[in-house]
Amino acid sequence: MSDSKDLELDRLLTCGLEALIAAVRPMSAKDCERHARAILSRIGGPTFELYLMRIVERMVPEAGGGPPTDVDGYYFAVRDLFPHIPAEDDVLGRLACFVMRMCQLRLEAHRKKVRH
């Protein structure tokens, strides 16, 4: 990652919640994925694909029903993948912000494609 990308990631990992939301909202799905992969690389997490698989499994429960509507369900679905990250560190919440926005954008794009 280049120095400017490292600085941008540093800013996104340390800014206030409102600033994070404002920064993520206009991003493309590709940019959200790029930031999520960079966070996983930085914190020594699992692969992006494994992380995403856990999120999707949580969205589509085996027992049926709809996806959880609270963030806690997603947080606890992946928490065991990061035993080295202190629970009070909000990096996993920030990672979830990027991944959930990426999923939202890709699902919206897919729906538009299917309708046409």
N, C-alpha and C positions, 0 to 999 in steps of 0.2 A: 504494500500500500504506500502511496506517495505521502510526502510530508503534509501536503494540503488536505489529503483525505484523512490522515491521522488526526490533524487538528480539528477537522469537521466532526469526526467520530468522538473525539474528546469533548467537544462542545455539546454534542447530543447526549453524551453520557453524564454530563454534569449540570446541564441547564435545568431550570425549573420545569415543572410539569406543563404549565401553560405554553412555555416556549417550545417544549418537545412536541406537543400536540400541533402547535402552529407550524412547526418545521415538517412534521410527517404528513399532515393533511394534503399538501399539494404534490407530494412525491409520487412518482410512478411506482408500479408494482416492482419493476426492475430495480429501481433505486432502493426501495424498502428491502428487497432481497439482498442486495449488495451490502447494505448496512447490517442486516441480520447476520450474514455470513462473516462480516468483519468483527462483530461483537463475539460470535461464537469462537472465532479464531483467537481473539484477544483474551477471552476468559478460559480458553482451554476446554471448551465444551465438546459435546458430541458433534457429529456431522449435522449439517443443516437438514439433510434428508431425514435423519433419525428424529431430530427435534420436530420437524414438520409432521412426521408420521404420528407422533404422540399427540400433537394438537388436533390433527384430523380424527384420530381415534376418539378423542374427547368430544369433538363436534358431532360425531355419528356414533352414539353409544350402541353397543351390541344388543342391549335389552330393548332397543327401539326408543322412540320418543325424539324430541328435538334436542338441539344443542343447548348446553348450559348458557344461561343469560348473564351469569356473573363471572368476573375475571378469576375469582378464586379457584374455580374448577380447572381452568386451564393452567394456572400457576401450579397447583398440586399435581396435575397430570405429568408435569415435566420436572418437578423439583428434584426427584431422585436422580436425574441425569447430571445434577450439579452439586454433589455433596461438598465440594470445596468452596462453594460460594456461601458466605454467611447469609442467613435468612433476612437480616436487616439491610442487606445490600439491594438496591433497587434495580440492578442491572438486568435481572430476569424480567422484571416488569417492563423495562424499556425494550428489551428484546421482543417480548410479546407484543408490544405496541407496533413494532415494525412488521412482524409476521402476520398479525391479525389484519393490519391495513393492506398488506400484500394480498392476503387471501380474499379480502373484501373486493379489491380492485380486479383481481383475476376472475372471481365469480361473476361480478358485474359484466366484465368483458365477454365472458362465456355466454351469459344470458342474452346479451345483445346479439351475439353471433348466431345463436340458436334461433332467435326470433326472426332473423332475416334470411 
